[in-house]
Amino acid sequence: PTRRSSDLPAPEAEKQGPPQPKQKHFTIRYDDRGYSYQNILGEYLPGATSVIVEDPYIRMQHQTANFVRFCELVAHQGTIRLIELTTAYDDDTQKAETNQRLTDLAESLKDLDIELRVNFDNHLHDRAIKLDNGWVIKIGRGLDIYQKPESWFEIGANDLNLRRCLETNIDIFQIK
């Protein structure tokens, strides 16, 4: 009798499922391109249902815009239902402006069934993204890794893969 392909044992790669993400440590150099949030941390999001972002520099408009881009990536994942941000501020005016921007973002995330909780802590220094699936992403500069475009009508103004970066170190590891 002849054997059908369905009778053959599955190759090892198929038995194990998709490849698991690995720990990484690397440096993004000044003027490098090709580092969108998706490219840096997208492979670590599967299986996560909540994310904690600790970044004291989500206060200026462009920094908040970067956080919105990060939240869009999280929203595309489809499984994350909670984003908790801890950030800081320089003065009460800046806190009020930042809080208003983040309130607007929280309202839009509700449409996607994602809750955004915001905390302010002026003693916060380190930056980290912590996923409840055990992965921790430490970016030396936090989410603010991109250079400002010379013009908002140039390549890279909207596509972060094409945007020039600032120099920073990235450490990605898993905790049990």
Rosetta constraint file for C-alpha pairs under 8 A:
AtomPair CA 3 CA 7 HARMONIC 6.24 0.50
AtomPair CA 3 CA 8 HARMONIC 7.48 0.50
AtomPair CA 4 CA 8 HARMONIC 7.03 0.50
AtomPair CA 10 CA 14 HARMONIC 6.14 0.50
AtomPair CA 10 CA 15 HARMONIC 6.37 0.50
AtomPair CA 11 CA 15 HARMONIC 6.57 0.50
AtomPair CA 12 CA 16 HARMONIC 6.34 0.50
AtomPair CA 13 CA 17 HARMONIC 6.48 0.50
AtomPair CA 13 CA 18 HARMONIC 7.69 0.50
AtomPair CA 14 CA 18 HARMONIC 7.71 0.50
AtomPair CA 21 CA 43 HARMONIC 6.31 0.50
AtomPair CA 21 CA 44 HARMONIC 6.40 0.50
AtomPair CA 22 CA 173 HARMONIC 7.73 0.50
AtomPair CA 23 CA 171 HARMONIC 7.87 0.50
AtomPair CA 23 CA 172 HARMONIC 5.40 0.50
AtomPair CA 23 CA 173 HARMONIC 4.78 0.50
AtomPair CA 23 CA 174 HARMONIC 6.94 0.50
AtomPair CA 24 CA 170 HARMONIC 7.76 0.50
AtomPair CA 24 CA 171 HARMONIC 5.94 0.50
AtomPair CA 24 CA 172 HARMONIC 5.07 0.50
AtomPair CA 24 CA 173 HARMONIC 6.74 0.50
AtomPair CA 25 CA 169 HARMONIC 7.52 0.50
AtomPair CA 25 CA 170 HARMONIC 5.66 0.50
AtomPair CA 25 CA 171 HARMONIC 4.48 0.50
AtomPair CA 25 CA 172 HARMONIC 6.23 0.50
AtomPair CA 26 CA 169 HARMONIC 5.93 0.50
AtomPair CA 26 CA 170 HARMONIC 5.41 0.50
AtomPair CA 26 CA 171 HARMONIC 6.73 0.50
AtomPair CA 27 CA 167 HARMONIC 7.24 0.50
AtomPair CA 27 CA 168 HARMONIC 5.79 0.50
AtomPair CA 27 CA 169 HARMONIC 4.38 0.50
AtomPair CA 27 CA 170 HARMONIC 6.05 0.50
AtomPair CA 28 CA 32 HARMONIC 6.50 0.50
AtomPair CA 28 CA 165 HARMONIC 7.31 0.50
AtomPair CA 28 CA 166 HARMONIC 7.37 0.50
AtomPair CA 28 CA 167 HARMONIC 5.30 0.50
AtomPair CA 28 CA 168 HARMONIC 5.35 0.50
AtomPair CA 28 CA 169 HARMONIC 6.26 0.50
AtomPair CA 28 CA 170 HARMONIC 7.68 0.50
AtomPair CA 29 CA 165 HARMONIC 7.18 0.50
AtomPair CA 29 CA 166 HARMONIC 6.67 0.50
AtomPair CA 29 CA 167 HARMONIC 4.49 0.50
AtomPair CA 29 CA 168 HARMONIC 6.78 0.50
AtomPair CA 30 CA 164 HARMONIC 7.56 0.50
AtomPair CA 30 CA 165 HARMONIC 5.70 0.50
AtomPair CA 30 CA 166 HARMONIC 4.66 0.50
AtomPair CA 30 CA 167 HARMONIC 4.41 0.50
AtomPair CA 31 CA 164 HARMONIC 4.79 0.50
AtomPair CA 31 CA 165 HARMONIC 5.10 0.50
AtomPair CA 31 CA 166 HARMONIC 6.38 0.50
AtomPair CA 31 CA 167 HARMONIC 7.72 0.50
AtomPair CA 32 CA 164 HARMONIC 5.55 0.50
AtomPair CA 32 CA 165 HARMONIC 5.36 0.50
AtomPair CA 32 CA 166 HARMONIC 7.66 0.50
AtomPair CA 33 CA 161 HARMONIC 6.02 0.50
AtomPair CA 33 CA 162 HARMONIC 5.54 0.50
AtomPair CA 33 CA 163 HARMONIC 5.80 0.50
AtomPair CA 33 CA 164 HARMONIC 5.06 0.50
AtomPair CA 33 CA 165 HARMONIC 6.15 0.50
AtomPair CA 34 CA 39 HARMONIC 7.61 0.50
AtomPair CA 34 CA 160 HARMONIC 7.36 0.50
AtomPair CA 34 CA 161 HARMONIC 4.16 0.50
AtomPair CA 34 CA 162 HARMONIC 5.93 0.50
AtomPair CA 34 CA 163 HARMONIC 7.47 0.50
AtomPair CA 35 CA 39 HARMONIC 5.75 0.50
AtomPair CA 35 CA 40 HARMONIC 6.20 0.50
AtomPair CA 35 CA 160 HARMONIC 6.77 0.50
AtomPair CA 35 CA 161 HARMONIC 5.24 0.50
AtomPair CA 35 CA 162 HARMONIC 7.98 0.50
AtomPair CA 35 CA 165 HARMONIC 7.65 0.50
AtomPair CA 36 CA 40 HARMONIC 6.33 0.50
AtomPair CA 36 CA 159 HARMONIC 7.89 0.50
AtomPair CA 36 CA 160 HARMONIC 4.87 0.50
AtomPair CA 36 CA 161 HARMONIC 4.78 0.50
AtomPair CA 37 CA 41 HARMONIC 5.97 0.50
AtomPair CA 37 CA 42 HARMONIC 6.91 0.50
AtomPair CA 37 CA 70 HARMONIC 6.54 0.50
AtomPair CA 37 CA 73 HARMONIC 7.43 0.50
AtomPair CA 37 CA 160 HARMONIC 7.76 0.50
AtomPair CA 38 CA 42 HARMONIC 4.40 0.50
AtomPair CA 38 CA 43 HARMONIC 7.77 0.50
AtomPair CA 38 CA 73 HARMONIC 6.66 0.50
AtomPair CA 39 CA 43 HARMONIC 7.81 0.50
AtomPair CA 41 CA 45 HARMONIC 6.98 0.50
AtomPair CA 41 CA 137 HARMONIC 7.53 0.50
AtomPair CA 42 CA 73 HARMONIC 7.70 0.50
AtomPair CA 44 CA 135 HARMONIC 6.67 0.50
AtomPair CA 45 CA 74 HARMONIC 7.65 0.50
AtomPair CA 45 CA 77 HARMONIC 6.94 0.50
AtomPair CA 45 CA 131 HARMONIC 7.38 0.50
AtomPair CA 45 CA 133 HARMONIC 7.97 0.50
AtomPair CA 46 CA 77 HARMONIC 7.05 0.50
AtomPair CA 46 CA 79 HARMONIC 7.70 0.50
AtomPair CA 47 CA 79 HARMONIC 7.21 0.50
AtomPair CA 47 CA 133 HARMONIC 6.02 0.50
AtomPair CA 48 CA 79 HARMONIC 6.55 0.50
AtomPair CA 48 CA 80 HARMONIC 5.98 0.50
AtomPair CA 48 CA 131 HARMONIC 6.03 0.50
AtomPair CA 48 CA 132 HARMONIC 5.51 0.50
AtomPair CA 48 CA 133 HARMONIC 4.99 0.50
AtomPair CA 49 CA 79 HARMONIC 5.37 0.50
AtomPair CA 49 CA 80 HARMONIC 3.86 0.50
AtomPair CA 49 CA 81 HARMONIC 5.64 0.50
AtomPair CA 49 CA 82 HARMONIC 6.78 0.50
AtomPair CA 49 CA 131 HARMONIC 7.81 0.50
AtomPair CA 49 CA 132 HARMONIC 6.54 0.50
AtomPair CA 49 CA 133 HARMONIC 7.74 0.50
AtomPair CA 50 CA 80 HARMONIC 5.15 0.50
AtomPair CA 50 CA 81 HARMONIC 5.90 0.50
AtomPair CA 50 CA 82 HARMONIC 4.62 0.50
AtomPair CA 50 CA 83 HARMONIC 5.84 0.50
AtomPair CA 50 CA 84 HARMONIC 7.90 0.50
AtomPair CA 50 CA 131 HARMONIC 6.15 0.50
AtomPair CA 50 CA 132 HARMONIC 5.68 0.50
AtomPair CA 51 CA 80 HARMONIC 7.37 0.50
AtomPair CA 51 CA 82 HARMONIC 6.33 0.50
AtomPair CA 51 CA 83 HARMONIC 4.94 0.50
AtomPair CA 51 CA 84 HARMONIC 6.27 0.50
AtomPair CA 51 CA 129 HARMONIC 6.91 0.50
AtomPair CA 51 CA 130 HARMONIC 5.67 0.50
AtomPair CA 51 CA 131 HARMONIC 4.65 0.50
AtomPair CA 51 CA 132 HARMONIC 6.37 0.50
AtomPair CA 52 CA 83 HARMONIC 5.91 0.50
AtomPair CA 52 CA 84 HARMONIC 4.72 0.50
AtomPair CA 52 CA 85 HARMONIC 5.98 0.50
AtomPair CA 52 CA 86 HARMONIC 7.87 0.50
AtomPair CA 52 CA 128 HARMONIC 7.93 0.50
AtomPair CA 52 CA 129 HARMONIC 5.66 0.50
AtomPair CA 52 CA 130 HARMONIC 5.01 0.50
AtomPair CA 52 CA 131 HARMONIC 6.49 0.50
AtomPair CA 53 CA 83 HARMONIC 7.42 0.50
AtomPair CA 53 CA 84 HARMONIC 6.06 0.50
AtomPair CA 53 CA 85 HARMONIC 4.74 0.50
AtomPair CA 53 CA 86 HARMONIC 6.28 0.50
AtomPair CA 53 CA 127 HARMONIC 7.65 0.50
AtomPair CA 53 CA 128 HARMONIC 5.98 0.50
AtomPair CA 53 CA 129 HARMONIC 4.58 0.50
AtomPair CA 53 CA 130 HARMONIC 6.49 0.50
AtomPair CA 54 CA 85 HARMONIC 5.95 0.50
AtomPair CA 54 CA 86 HARMONIC 4.89 0.50
AtomPair CA 54 CA 87 HARMONIC 6.24 0.50
AtomPair CA 54 CA 124 HARMONIC 7.77 0.50
AtomPair CA 54 CA 126 HARMONIC 7.25 0.50
AtomPair CA 54 CA 127 HARMONIC 5.16 0.50
AtomPair CA 54 CA 128 HARMONIC 5.18 0.50
AtomPair CA 54 CA 129 HARMONIC 6.33 0.50
AtomPair CA 55 CA 85 HARMONIC 7.50 0.50
AtomPair CA 55 CA 86 HARMONIC 6.27 0.50
AtomPair CA 55 CA 87 HARMONIC 5.13 0.50
AtomPair CA 55 CA 88 HARMONIC 7.72 0.50
AtomPair CA 55 CA 124 HARMONIC 7.61 0.50
AtomPair CA 55 CA 125 HARMONIC 7.56 0.50
AtomPair CA 55 CA 126 HARMONIC 7.00 0.50
AtomPair CA 55 CA 127 HARMONIC 4.76 0.50
AtomPair CA 55 CA 128 HARMONIC 6.76 0.50
AtomPair CA 55 CA 142 HARMONIC 5.89 0.50
AtomPair CA 55 CA 143 HARMONIC 7.58 0.50
AtomPair CA 56 CA 86 HARMONIC 6.97 0.50
AtomPair CA 56 CA 87 HARMONIC 4.01 0.50
AtomPair CA 56 CA 88 HARMONIC 4.57 0.50
AtomPair CA 56 CA 89 HARMONIC 7.42 0.50
AtomPair CA 56 CA 121 HARMONIC 7.73 0.50
AtomPair CA 56 CA 122 HARMONIC 7.48 0.50
AtomPair CA 56 CA 124 HARMONIC 5.96 0.50
AtomPair CA 56 CA 125 HARMONIC 6.30 0.50
AtomPair CA 56 CA 126 HARMONIC 7.73 0.50
AtomPair CA 56 CA 127 HARMONIC 7.22 0.50
AtomPair CA 57 CA 63 HARMONIC 6.85 0.50
AtomPair CA 57 CA 87 HARMONIC 6.30 0.50
AtomPair CA 57 CA 88 HARMONIC 6.50 0.50
AtomPair CA 57 CA 89 HARMONIC 7.70 0.50
AtomPair CA 57 CA 142 HARMONIC 7.62 0.50
AtomPair CA 57 CA 144 HARMONIC 7.83 0.50
AtomPair CA 58 CA 63 HARMONIC 5.04 0.50
AtomPair CA 58 CA 64 HARMONIC 5.35 0.50
AtomPair CA 58 CA 67 HARMONIC 7.18 0.50
AtomPair CA 58 CA 87 HARMONIC 5.99 0.50
AtomPair CA 58 CA 88 HARMONIC 7.26 0.50
AtomPair CA 58 CA 98 HARMONIC 7.69 0.50
AtomPair CA 59 CA 63 HARMONIC 6.21 0.50
AtomPair CA 59 CA 64 HARMONIC 6.30 0.50
AtomPair CA 59 CA 87 HARMONIC 7.67 0.50
AtomPair CA 59 CA 88 HARMONIC 7.15 0.50
AtomPair CA 59 CA 89 HARMONIC 6.29 0.50
AtomPair CA 59 CA 94 HARMONIC 6.94 0.50
AtomPair CA 59 CA 95 HARMONIC 7.45 0.50
AtomPair CA 59 CA 98 HARMONIC 5.42 0.50
AtomPair CA 60 CA 64 HARMONIC 6.23 0.50
AtomPair CA 60 CA 98 HARMONIC 7.23 0.50
AtomPair CA 61 CA 65 HARMONIC 6.16 0.50
AtomPair CA 61 CA 98 HARMONIC 7.92 0.50
AtomPair CA 62 CA 66 HARMONIC 6.25 0.50
AtomPair CA 63 CA 67 HARMONIC 6.36 0.50
AtomPair CA 63 CA 143 HARMONIC 7.33 0.50
AtomPair CA 63 CA 144 HARMONIC 6.05 0.50
AtomPair CA 64 CA 68 HARMONIC 6.23 0.50
AtomPair CA 64 CA 98 HARMONIC 7.70 0.50
AtomPair CA 64 CA 101 HARMONIC 7.45 0.50
AtomPair CA 64 CA 102 HARMONIC 7.71 0.50
AtomPair CA 65 CA 69 HARMONIC 6.37 0.50
AtomPair CA 66 CA 70 HARMONIC 6.29 0.50
AtomPair CA 66 CA 143 HARMONIC 6.37 0.50
AtomPair CA 66 CA 144 HARMONIC 6.80 0.50
AtomPair CA 67 CA 71 HARMONIC 6.17 0.50
AtomPair CA 67 CA 143 HARMONIC 6.85 0.50
AtomPair CA 68 CA 72 HARMONIC 6.18 0.50
AtomPair CA 68 CA 105 HARMONIC 7.23 0.50
AtomPair CA 69 CA 73 HARMONIC 6.45 0.50
AtomPair CA 70 CA 74 HARMONIC 6.40 0.50
AtomPair CA 71 CA 75 HARMONIC 6.02 0.50
AtomPair CA 72 CA 76 HARMONIC 6.29 0.50
AtomPair CA 73 CA 77 HARMONIC 6.63 0.50
AtomPair CA 74 CA 78 HARMONIC 7.24 0.50
AtomPair CA 74 CA 80 HARMONIC 6.62 0.50
AtomPair CA 75 CA 79 HARMONIC 7.94 0.50
AtomPair CA 75 CA 80 HARMONIC 7.02 0.50
AtomPair CA 75 CA 112 HARMONIC 7.24 0.50
AtomPair CA 75 CA 114 HARMONIC 7.68 0.50
AtomPair CA 80 CA 114 HARMONIC 6.99 0.50
AtomPair CA 81 CA 113 HARMONIC 6.40 0.50
AtomPair CA 81 CA 114 HARMONIC 4.37 0.50
AtomPair CA 81 CA 115 HARMONIC 6.06 0.50
AtomPair CA 82 CA 114 HARMONIC 5.53 0.50
AtomPair CA 82 CA 115 HARMONIC 4.79 0.50
AtomPair CA 82 CA 116 HARMONIC 6.04 0.50
AtomPair CA 82 CA 117 HARMONIC 7.68 0.50
AtomPair CA 83 CA 114 HARMONIC 7.30 0.50
AtomPair CA 83 CA 115 HARMONIC 6.19 0.50
AtomPair CA 83 CA 116 HARMONIC 4.89 0.50
AtomPair CA 83 CA 117 HARMONIC 6.36 0.50
AtomPair CA 84 CA 116 HARMONIC 5.76 0.50
AtomPair CA 84 CA 117 HARMONIC 4.69 0.50
AtomPair CA 84 CA 118 HARMONIC 5.97 0.50
AtomPair CA 84 CA 119 HARMONIC 7.79 0.50
AtomPair CA 85 CA 116 HARMONIC 7.45 0.50
AtomPair CA 85 CA 117 HARMONIC 6.18 0.50
AtomPair CA 85 CA 118 HARMONIC 4.90 0.50
AtomPair CA 85 CA 119 HARMONIC 6.17 0.50
AtomPair CA 86 CA 118 HARMONIC 5.93 0.50
AtomPair CA 86 CA 119 HARMONIC 4.63 0.50
AtomPair CA 86 CA 120 HARMONIC 5.55 0.50
AtomPair CA 86 CA 121 HARMONIC 6.62 0.50
AtomPair CA 87 CA 118 HARMONIC 7.75 0.50
AtomPair CA 87 CA 119 HARMONIC 6.42 0.50
AtomPair CA 87 CA 120 HARMONIC 5.05 0.50
AtomPair CA 87 CA 121 HARMONIC 6.02 0.50
AtomPair CA 87 CA 122 HARMONIC 7.49 0.50
AtomPair CA 87 CA 124 HARMONIC 7.16 0.50
AtomPair CA 88 CA 95 HARMONIC 7.80 0.50
AtomPair CA 88 CA 120 HARMONIC 5.09 0.50
AtomPair CA 88 CA 121 HARMONIC 5.24 0.50
AtomPair CA 88 CA 122 HARMONIC 4.85 0.50
AtomPair CA 88 CA 123 HARMONIC 7.84 0.50
AtomPair CA 88 CA 124 HARMONIC 6.99 0.50
AtomPair CA 89 CA 94 HARMONIC 6.12 0.50
AtomPair CA 89 CA 95 HARMONIC 5.44 0.50
AtomPair CA 89 CA 120 HARMONIC 7.48 0.50
AtomPair CA 89 CA 122 HARMONIC 6.61 0.50
AtomPair CA 90 CA 94 HARMONIC 6.40 0.50
AtomPair CA 90 CA 95 HARMONIC 7.37 0.50
AtomPair CA 91 CA 95 HARMONIC 6.26 0.50
AtomPair CA 92 CA 96 HARMONIC 6.14 0.50
AtomPair CA 93 CA 97 HARMONIC 6.28 0.50
AtomPair CA 94 CA 98 HARMONIC 6.02 0.50
AtomPair CA 95 CA 99 HARMONIC 5.88 0.50
AtomPair CA 96 CA 100 HARMONIC 6.16 0.50
AtomPair CA 97 CA 101 HARMONIC 6.43 0.50
AtomPair CA 98 CA 102 HARMONIC 6.17 0.50
AtomPair CA 99 CA 103 HARMONIC 5.95 0.50
AtomPair CA 100 CA 104 HARMONIC 6.30 0.50
AtomPair CA 101 CA 105 HARMONIC 6.36 0.50
AtomPair CA 102 CA 106 HARMONIC 6.03 0.50
AtomPair CA 102 CA 118 HARMONIC 7.69 0.50
AtomPair CA 103 CA 107 HARMONIC 6.24 0.50
AtomPair CA 104 CA 108 HARMONIC 6.49 0.50
AtomPair CA 105 CA 109 HARMONIC 6.18 0.50
AtomPair CA 106 CA 110 HARMONIC 6.32 0.50
AtomPair CA 106 CA 115 HARMONIC 6.73 0.50
AtomPair CA 106 CA 116 HARMONIC 5.22 0.50
AtomPair CA 106 CA 117 HARMONIC 7.84 0.50
AtomPair CA 107 CA 111 HARMONIC 7.22 0.50
AtomPair CA 108 CA 112 HARMONIC 7.44 0.50
AtomPair CA 109 CA 113 HARMONIC 6.52 0.50
AtomPair CA 109 CA 114 HARMONIC 5.21 0.50
AtomPair CA 109 CA 115 HARMONIC 6.55 0.50
AtomPair CA 109 CA 116 HARMONIC 7.18 0.50
AtomPair CA 110 CA 114 HARMONIC 5.24 0.50
AtomPair CA 110 CA 115 HARMONIC 6.07 0.50
AtomPair CA 126 CA 140 HARMONIC 7.95 0.50
AtomPair CA 127 CA 138 HARMONIC 6.15 0.50
AtomPair CA 127 CA 139 HARMONIC 6.43 0.50
AtomPair CA 127 CA 140 HARMONIC 6.67 0.50
AtomPair CA 127 CA 141 HARMONIC 7.29 0.50
AtomPair CA 127 CA 142 HARMONIC 5.33 0.50
AtomPair CA 128 CA 136 HARMONIC 6.85 0.50
AtomPair CA 128 CA 137 HARMONIC 5.71 0.50
AtomPair CA 128 CA 138 HARMONIC 4.54 0.50
AtomPair CA 128 CA 139 HARMONIC 6.52 0.50
AtomPair CA 128 CA 142 HARMONIC 6.97 0.50
AtomPair CA 129 CA 136 HARMONIC 5.72 0.50
AtomPair CA 129 CA 137 HARMONIC 5.03 0.50
AtomPair CA 129 CA 138 HARMONIC 6.39 0.50
AtomPair CA 130 CA 134 HARMONIC 7.36 0.50
AtomPair CA 130 CA 135 HARMONIC 6.17 0.50
AtomPair CA 130 CA 136 HARMONIC 4.59 0.50
AtomPair CA 130 CA 137 HARMONIC 6.47 0.50
AtomPair CA 131 CA 135 HARMONIC 5.33 0.50
AtomPair CA 131 CA 136 HARMONIC 6.27 0.50
AtomPair CA 134 CA 174 HARMONIC 5.24 0.50
AtomPair CA 134 CA 175 HARMONIC 5.10 0.50
AtomPair CA 134 CA 176 HARMONIC 5.99 0.50
AtomPair CA 135 CA 172 HARMONIC 7.05 0.50
AtomPair CA 135 CA 173 HARMONIC 5.75 0.50
AtomPair CA 135 CA 174 HARMONIC 4.30 0.50
AtomPair CA 135 CA 175 HARMONIC 6.34 0.50
AtomPair CA 136 CA 172 HARMONIC 5.68 0.50
AtomPair CA 136 CA 173 HARMONIC 5.45 0.50
AtomPair CA 136 CA 174 HARMONIC 5.95 0.50
AtomPair CA 136 CA 175 HARMONIC 7.37 0.50
AtomPair CA 137 CA 170 HARMONIC 7.14 0.50
AtomPair CA 137 CA 171 HARMONIC 5.90 0.50
AtomPair CA 137 CA 172 HARMONIC 4.50 0.50
AtomPair CA 137 CA 173 HARMONIC 6.73 0.50
AtomPair CA 138 CA 142 HARMONIC 7.41 0.50
AtomPair CA 138 CA 170 HARMONIC 5.64 0.50
AtomPair CA 138 CA 171 HARMONIC 5.10 0.50
AtomPair CA 138 CA 172 HARMONIC 6.28 0.50
AtomPair CA 139 CA 143 HARMONIC 7.29 0.50
AtomPair CA 139 CA 168 HARMONIC 6.87 0.50
AtomPair CA 139 CA 169 HARMONIC 5.97 0.50
AtomPair CA 139 CA 170 HARMONIC 4.59 0.50
AtomPair CA 139 CA 171 HARMONIC 6.61 0.50
AtomPair CA 140 CA 168 HARMONIC 5.47 0.50
AtomPair CA 140 CA 169 HARMONIC 5.37 0.50
AtomPair CA 140 CA 170 HARMONIC 6.41 0.50
AtomPair CA 141 CA 145 HARMONIC 5.99 0.50
AtomPair CA 141 CA 168 HARMONIC 6.03 0.50
AtomPair CA 141 CA 169 HARMONIC 7.88 0.50
AtomPair CA 145 CA 165 HARMONIC 5.65 0.50
AtomPair CA 145 CA 166 HARMONIC 5.24 0.50
AtomPair CA 145 CA 167 HARMONIC 7.28 0.50
AtomPair CA 145 CA 168 HARMONIC 7.13 0.50
AtomPair CA 146 CA 160 HARMONIC 7.90 0.50
AtomPair CA 146 CA 163 HARMONIC 6.63 0.50
AtomPair CA 146 CA 164 HARMONIC 6.03 0.50
AtomPair CA 146 CA 165 HARMONIC 4.28 0.50
AtomPair CA 146 CA 166 HARMONIC 5.49 0.50
AtomPair CA 147 CA 163 HARMONIC 7.16 0.50
AtomPair CA 147 CA 164 HARMONIC 5.62 0.50
AtomPair CA 147 CA 165 HARMONIC 5.32 0.50
AtomPair CA 147 CA 166 HARMONIC 5.82 0.50
AtomPair CA 149 CA 154 HARMONIC 7.25 0.50
AtomPair CA 149 CA 156 HARMONIC 7.26 0.50
AtomPair CA 149 CA 157 HARMONIC 5.96 0.50
AtomPair CA 149 CA 163 HARMONIC 7.47 0.50
AtomPair CA 149 CA 164 HARMONIC 7.88 0.50
AtomPair CA 150 CA 154 HARMONIC 7.61 0.50
AtomPair CA 151 CA 157 HARMONIC 7.44 0.50
AtomPair CA 152 CA 157 HARMONIC 5.29 0.50
AtomPair CA 153 CA 157 HARMONIC 6.52 0.50
AtomPair CA 155 CA 159 HARMONIC 7.50 0.50
AtomPair CA 155 CA 162 HARMONIC 6.61 0.50
AtomPair CA 155 CA 163 HARMONIC 7.39 0.50
AtomPair CA 156 CA 160 HARMONIC 5.94 0.50
AtomPair CA 156 CA 161 HARMONIC 7.09 0.50
AtomPair CA 156 CA 162 HARMONIC 4.34 0.50
AtomPair CA 156 CA 163 HARMONIC 4.05 0.50
AtomPair CA 156 CA 164 HARMONIC 7.33 0.50
AtomPair CA 157 CA 162 HARMONIC 7.92 0.50
AtomPair CA 157 CA 163 HARMONIC 6.47 0.50
AtomPair CA 158 CA 163 HARMONIC 7.84 0.50
AtomPair CA 159 CA 163 HARMONIC 6.57 0.50
